[in-house]
């Protein structure tokens, strides 16, 4: 069962990783430990505003994957556009992630699969995924110009 700390429909944004762009990746704490985390900073997060359904891009957004184990890429390869993405838990695909939000992987394993535009494919298993706006900059939202 998927466990969100708060009801996902109450979050002001719904994040789609496909179409987003990774600006940087870093490790905080000891990688793979209970306190360690892989942090992906998105320079452009493809979102939909929950209140009115308007699509656009939000920045800066951070994904914090606690107890992360990454297969398929070195840390320095985690940048650029995301072509395809899946978040899996207990056999279910989670297409739109609540932002801000927290997905707990304690009851069922949490897996993030990313295919980057430059060809890198990776699979990250984590104990938890926290999504939020980066604390060091003001949030900026721009509506999509797609017609």
C-alpha positions as CSV (number, residue, x, y, z in Angstrom):
1,X,0.0,0.0,0.0
2,X,1.3,3.5,-0.8
3,X,1.7,5.7,2.3
4,X,1.8,9.4,2.0
5,X,2.3,11.6,5.1
6,X,-0.5,13.9,3.9
7,X,-3.2,13.2,1.4
8,X,-1.6,13.5,-2.1
9,X,-4.6,15.4,-3.5
10,X,-4.1,18.2,-1.0
11,X,-0.7,19.1,-2.4
12,X,-0.7,22.3,-4.5
13,X,1.3,20.7,-7.3
14,X,1.5,17.4,-9.1
15,X,5.0,16.5,-10.4
16,X,5.6,14.5,-13.5
17,X,9.3,13.5,-13.7
18,X,9.2,12.9,-17.4
19,X,9.7,16.3,-19.0
20,X,11.6,17.6,-16.0
21,X,15.3,18.4,-15.9
22,X,18.0,17.5,-13.4
23,X,20.4,20.3,-12.6
24,X,22.5,18.5,-10.1
25,X,22.8,15.4,-7.8
26,X,24.5,15.1,-4.5
27,X,24.9,12.7,-1.6
28,X,24.1,14.0,1.9
29,X,25.3,11.9,4.9
30,X,26.5,8.3,4.4
31,X,25.2,6.9,1.1
32,X,22.9,3.9,1.7
33,X,22.7,4.5,5.5
34,X,19.6,5.3,7.4
35,X,20.6,9.0,7.5
36,X,22.2,9.2,4.0
37,X,20.3,10.6,1.1
38,X,20.6,11.1,-2.7
39,X,19.3,14.6,-3.5
40,X,18.3,15.4,-7.1
41,X,17.8,19.1,-7.8
42,X,15.5,19.8,-10.7
43,X,16.1,23.0,-12.6
44,X,12.7,22.6,-14.3
45,X,10.1,20.4,-12.8
46,X,7.1,19.5,-15.0
47,X,4.1,20.2,-12.8
48,X,0.3,20.7,-12.9
49,X,-1.3,23.1,-10.5
50,X,-3.8,21.0,-8.5
51,X,-6.3,23.9,-8.0
52,X,-6.9,24.6,-11.7
53,X,-5.0,21.9,-13.7
54,X,-2.7,24.5,-15.4
55,X,0.5,22.8,-16.6
56,X,3.9,24.4,-16.4
57,X,7.4,24.4,-14.9
58,X,8.4,25.0,-11.3
59,X,11.9,25.6,-9.9
60,X,13.8,24.8,-7.9
61,X,12.5,21.5,-6.8
62,X,14.4,18.8,-4.8
63,X,13.8,15.0,-4.6
64,X,15.4,13.5,-1.5
65,X,15.8,9.7,-1.7
66,X,16.7,8.3,1.8
67,X,18.7,5.0,2.0
68,X,19.2,5.2,-1.8
69,X,20.9,2.5,-3.8
70,X,21.6,3.6,-7.4
71,X,22.3,1.2,-10.3
72,X,23.2,2.3,-13.8
73,X,24.9,5.7,-13.4
74,X,27.6,7.5,-11.6
75,X,26.7,10.7,-9.6
76,X,28.3,12.9,-12.2
77,X,26.0,11.5,-14.9
78,X,22.8,12.6,-13.2
79,X,22.0,15.7,-15.1
80,X,19.9,16.8,-18.0
81,X,16.4,16.2,-19.3
82,X,14.3,13.2,-18.2
83,X,12.8,11.4,-21.2
84,X,10.9,8.7,-19.2
85,X,10.4,8.0,-15.5
86,X,8.5,5.6,-13.3
87,X,8.0,5.5,-9.6
88,X,7.1,2.0,-8.5
89,X,5.8,0.7,-5.1
90,X,4.2,-2.7,-4.4
91,X,3.7,-3.3,-8.1
92,X,1.9,0.0,-8.7
93,X,3.2,2.8,-10.9
94,X,2.8,6.3,-9.4
95,X,2.5,8.7,-12.3
96,X,2.0,12.1,-10.6
97,X,3.8,12.8,-7.4
98,X,2.4,15.3,-4.8
99,X,4.6,18.4,-4.4
100,X,5.4,18.9,-1.6
101,X,5.0,15.3,-0.5
102,X,6.6,12.3,1.1
103,X,6.3,8.7,0.0
104,X,7.3,6.1,2.6
105,X,9.0,3.0,1.4
106,X,9.0,1.2,4.8
107,X,6.0,-1.0,4.1
108,X,6.8,-1.7,0.5
109,X,10.0,-1.1,-1.5
110,X,10.2,2.2,-3.4
111,X,11.9,2.3,-6.9
112,X,12.6,5.2,-9.1
113,X,13.5,4.4,-12.8
114,X,14.8,7.2,-15.0
115,X,15.8,7.4,-18.6
116,X,17.7,10.6,-19.3
117,X,17.7,12.3,-22.7
118,X,21.5,11.8,-23.1
119,X,21.0,8.0,-22.8
120,X,21.7,7.2,-19.2
121,X,19.3,4.8,-17.6
122,X,19.2,4.3,-13.9
123,X,17.3,2.5,-11.2
124,X,17.2,3.9,-7.6
125,X,15.8,1.9,-4.7
126,X,15.0,4.0,-1.6
127,X,13.5,3.8,1.9
128,X,11.6,7.1,1.3
129,X,11.1,9.8,-1.2
130,X,10.5,13.4,-0.1
131,X,9.7,16.1,-2.7
132,X,9.8,19.8,-2.0
133,X,10.9,23.2,-3.1
134,X,14.6,23.9,-2.5
135,X,15.1,26.0,0.6
136,X,17.8,28.2,-0.8
137,X,15.8,30.0,-3.5
138,X,12.3,31.4,-4.2
139,X,9.9,29.3,-6.1
140,X,9.2,30.3,-9.7
141,X,6.3,28.9,-11.8
142,X,5.9,29.5,-15.5
143,X,2.9,28.2,-17.5
144,X,3.7,25.9,-20.3
145,X,3.5,27.4,-23.8
146,X,2.4,24.0,-25.3
147,X,-0.8,24.4,-27.2
